[in-house]
Amino acid sequence: MSNQSAPSSLDKDPQATTHFGFRDVPVAEKQQKVAGVFHSVAQKYDLMNDLMSGGVHRLWKRATIEMSGARRGHKILDLAGGTGDLTRLFHKRVGSDGQIVLADINESMLKVGRDRLIDQGLLGNINYTQVNAESLPFADNTFDCVTIAFGLRNVTHKENALASIYRVLKPGGRLLVLEFSKPIYPWLSKIYDQYSFSLLPKIGQWVTGDQDSYQYLAESIRMHPDQETLKQMFADAGFVDNQYYNMTGGIVALHRGFKY
């Protein structure tokens, strides 16, 4: 199942641009360009995550699950769920009484995630759907928890996505956004920049044969809102009790907000 972007005044202006990494592109083209990146890297996405983070991404994701409050019978939306890491971790928590929707805008990523989870024997309480985060095709007040890990920075209109997530959450439900962010130490920021722009694209070329996609991923991280800006965006969308937790010196931040 797929759907179109939520209406935006920017979309109605044919001259309007947005960032694709460090480049400005027409708003109407960004979604297609991002799709091309993830079509290219889908088959090696998990391997690249392990290489890029030294396996630490698994700890970041487990921390997200611990902060989710998920329990038996809950209904979870794993948005931009890609290859299914969070869905796999949620599976035991919600049990056969619960439900997980693994959703992604990218067909290639969704297929890899579905095949991987089925191969692991995870059946019964997982549904798969291709959606745009900016205009989710679910009823109001559907989910107990929504997670989006390393996906929000690729959304063209982040404010639309946050509003759409707020709508589909149940009262008392929570949103968790795990995303690359801004290092809190100047020395770490320098090392991180050198790694991101000198080494990461080369690893991408070596493993996937696609240097340009990993150049974009490095650039997209730098264009993503910092911790305080994203916290305010949560508040602007209606979320309350908003907090963020820096991980690995702020290279990654876990944001949490509640719908009341």
C-alpha positions in Angstrom: 0.0 0.0 0.0 1.4 3.4 -0.9 0.1 7.0 -0.7 1.1 10.5 -1.7 2.7 13.2 0.4 0.5 15.3 2.6 -0.5 18.6 1.0 2.0 21.4 1.5 2.2 25.0 0.3 5.8 24.2 -0.7 4.6 21.4 -3.0 2.3 23.8 -4.8 5.2 26.1 -5.8 7.1 24.6 -8.8 10.1 26.8 -7.9 10.3 25.6 -4.3 13.4 23.6 -3.3 14.5 21.5 -0.4 17.8 19.9 0.6 19.0 16.6 -0.6 22.1 16.3 1.4 24.0 19.5 0.8 22.3 20.1 -2.6 19.1 22.0 -3.2 16.6 20.1 -5.4 13.0 20.7 -6.4 10.6 19.6 -3.6 8.8 17.3 -6.0 12.1 15.4 -6.8 13.4 14.7 -3.3 11.2 11.7 -2.5 12.3 10.0 -5.7 16.0 10.7 -5.0 15.8 9.4 -1.5 14.0 6.3 -2.8 16.9 5.8 -5.3 19.4 5.8 -2.4 17.6 3.1 -0.4 16.8 1.0 -3.5 20.5 0.9 -4.1 21.6 0.0 -0.5 18.8 -2.2 0.7 20.5 -5.6 0.2 23.6 -4.5 2.2 21.9 -2.1 4.6 22.3 -4.3 7.7 25.9 -5.1 6.9 26.7 -1.4 6.4 25.0 -0.5 9.7 27.3 -3.0 11.5 30.4 -1.7 9.8 29.5 2.0 10.1 28.7 1.8 13.9 30.9 -1.1 15.0 27.7 -2.9 15.9 26.7 -0.1 18.4 23.5 0.6 16.4 22.1 -2.6 18.0 22.5 -1.1 21.5 20.9 2.2 20.3 17.9 0.2 19.1 17.6 -1.9 22.3 17.5 1.3 24.3 14.7 2.5 22.1 12.7 -0.6 22.9 13.3 -0.2 26.6 12.0 3.4 26.4 9.0 2.4 24.4 6.9 1.0 27.3 5.7 -1.7 24.9 3.9 -4.6 26.6 1.7 -7.5 25.8 -1.4 -6.6 23.7 0.1 -3.2 22.5 -0.2 -2.1 18.9 3.1 -0.7 17.5 3.9 1.2 14.3 7.5 0.7 13.3 7.7 3.6 10.8 10.6 3.7 8.3 11.2 0.3 9.8 13.4 -0.8 6.9 14.9 -4.2 7.5 12.9 -4.9 10.7 15.4 -4.6 13.6 12.9 -2.9 15.9 10.0 -5.0 14.7 12.0 -8.2 15.7 12.6 -6.8 19.1 9.0 -5.7 19.6 7.7 -9.1 18.5 8.2 -10.9 21.9 7.1 -7.9 23.9 3.6 -7.5 22.5 3.0 -11.2 22.2 0.3 -12.9 20.1 -2.3 -10.4 21.5 -0.4 -7.5 20.1 0.3 -6.2 16.7 3.2 -4.6 14.9 3.0 -2.8 11.6 6.3 -2.6 9.8 6.0 0.4 7.5 8.4 2.0 5.1 8.1 4.2 2.0 10.7 2.3 0.2 9.6 -1.0 -1.4 13.1 -2.5 -1.6 13.7 -1.9 2.1 10.3 -3.3 3.1 10.8 -6.4 1.0 14.2 -7.1 2.6 12.6 -6.6 6.1 9.6 -8.8 5.4 11.8 -11.6 3.9 14.2 -11.4 6.8 11.5 -11.6 9.5 9.7 -14.5 7.8 12.9 -16.4 7.4 13.4 -16.0 11.2 9.9 -17.5 11.8 8.4 -14.3 13.0 4.8 -14.7 11.9 1.3 -13.9 13.0 1.3 -10.5 14.6 3.3 -8.5 12.0 1.8 -6.6 9.1 3.7 -4.9 6.3 2.7 -1.8 4.5 4.3 0.8 2.2 3.4 4.3 3.4 4.5 7.9 3.4 5.2 9.2 6.9 3.7 12.6 6.0 0.2 11.2 5.4 -0.3 7.9 7.3 -3.2 5.8 6.1 -4.4 4.7 9.5 -7.3 5.7 11.7 -7.0 8.2 14.5 -5.9 6.9 17.9 -4.7 3.5 16.5 -1.3 2.9 18.0 0.1 2.6 21.5 3.6 3.5 20.3 5.2 4.8 17.1 8.9 4.4 16.5 11.0 5.9 13.6 14.7 4.9 13.6 17.1 6.7 11.3 14.3 7.7 9.0 13.0 11.1 10.0 15.9 12.9 8.4 14.9 11.6 5.0 11.4 13.0 5.2 10.8 16.1 3.1 8.3 17.8 5.5 9.1 16.6 9.0 6.4 18.7 10.5 3.8 16.9 8.4 5.2 13.5 9.5 5.1 14.5 13.2 1.5 15.7 12.9 0.5 12.5 11.1 2.1 10.4 13.8 0.4 12.4 16.5 -3.0 11.8 14.9 -2.6 8.0 14.7 -1.3 7.6 18.3 -3.7 6.8 21.0 -4.1 9.2 23.9 -1.3 8.3 26.3 0.8 6.8 23.5 4.3 7.8 22.8 6.6 8.6 19.9 10.2 7.5 19.8 12.6 9.0 17.2 16.1 7.5 17.1 18.2 9.6 14.8 21.7 10.8 14.1 22.2 14.1 15.8 24.9 16.6 16.8 27.9 15.6 18.9 28.1 17.4 22.2 31.9 17.6 22.3 33.9 19.7 19.8 36.7 17.2 19.6 34.2 14.4 18.8 32.5 16.5 16.2 35.8 16.9 14.3 36.6 13.2 14.4 33.0 12.4 13.3 33.2 14.8 10.4 36.4 13.3 9.2 35.0 9.8 9.5 31.7 10.7 7.8 33.1 12.4 4.7 36.5 10.7 4.3 35.9 7.1 5.3 32.1 6.4 5.2 31.7 6.9 1.4 34.7 4.7 0.8 33.2 1.9 2.9 30.0 2.3 1.0 31.8 1.9 -2.3 33.7 -1.1 -1.1 30.7 -3.0 0.4 27.8 -1.9 -1.9 29.5 -0.4 -4.9 27.7 2.9 -4.2 29.8 5.7 -2.9 27.3 8.5 -3.8 24.5 7.1 -1.6 26.7 7.1 1.5 27.9 10.5 0.7 24.2 11.6 0.7 23.6 9.8 4.0 26.5 11.7 5.6 25.2 15.0 4.3 21.6 14.2 5.3 22.8 13.7 8.9 24.4 17.2 9.0 21.2 18.8 7.6 18.9 17.1 10.2 17.7 19.4 13.1 19.8 19.3 16.2 18.5 18.0 19.5 16.8 21.1 20.8 15.3 22.0 17.4 13.7 18.6 17.1 12.5 18.7 20.7 10.7 22.0 19.8 9.2 20.4 16.7 7.7 17.7 18.9 6.1 20.4 21.0 4.8 22.2 17.9 3.1 19.0 16.8 1.3 18.7 20.1 3.6 16.2 22.0 4.2 16.8 25.7 6.8 15.7 28.3 9.3 15.8 25.4 12.8 14.6 26.2 15.9 13.5 24.4 18.8 11.2 25.4 22.2 11.6 23.8 24.0 8.4 23.0 27.6 8.0 22.0 28.3 11.6 22.8 25.3 13.0 20.8 26.2 11.2 17.6 22.8 9.7 18.1 19.9 11.0 20.1 16.7 9.3 21.2 13.7 11.6 21.3 10.5 10.7 23.2 7.2 12.5 23.4 3.7 11.7 24.6 0.2 12.3 23.2 -2.2 13.3 26.0 
